[in-house]
């Protein structure tokens, strides 16, 4: 079983590595100090299991777990933390176990067994529940590496064949997610203006009717107006009035 360890404390990573060494067939393929490094390591090594601390700088363990839930194959996620108040959030992020520091050998052994069961049945394993907190970043894959895009920097999302183009403050990136799932997760932040486009509410300046009867949305940082479908016009007008 291939394992990635993610913890910002070197001593914590060292202890986990020592405990894992007691179990034959376990290979630690990478260590990470934060959630972004953990995601990069998982993209590169495709581990079976990830041991994740929760309180890490930048992208924390909960955020990383939400992204890992979309990986294929999806690794078994086990949280290793000094705080018990995150247990509910951890299981909402589809973790298979939650270990309290200092990690005891017998609890880690039980988590490994859970991971083996998960791996054996992950083809039919239920996805993460829909009531989890929205992510703070979107994840784009770039030639074997990952780029995390802060959601609050996104201007609009536009469906293009099987991808979604994320137009954001630093450029454009492709993500392998559906516009529908993004609307469900970030409905309070984005508004639909067309069947293939969601716009960040804070980006909307105005909507206007052009000479051919079409309606366009004007964005704060848009290079050009965006087309508004007829069925979205009424709702979009109300949204703009409320801004």
Buried (B, 14 or more C-beta within 10 A) or exposed (E): BBBBBBBBBEEBBEBBBEBBEEEEEBEBBBBBBBBBBBBBBBBBBBBBBBBBBBBBEBBBBBBBBBBBBBBEEBBBBBBBBEEEEBBEBBBBBBBBBBBBBEBEEEBBEEBBEBBBEBBEEBEEBEEBEEEBEEBBBBBBEEEEEBBBBEBEBBBBBBBEEEBBBBBBEEEEBBBEBEBEEBBEBBEEBBBBBBEBBBBBBEBBBEBEEEEEEEBBBBBEEBEEBBBBBEEBBEEBEEBBEEE
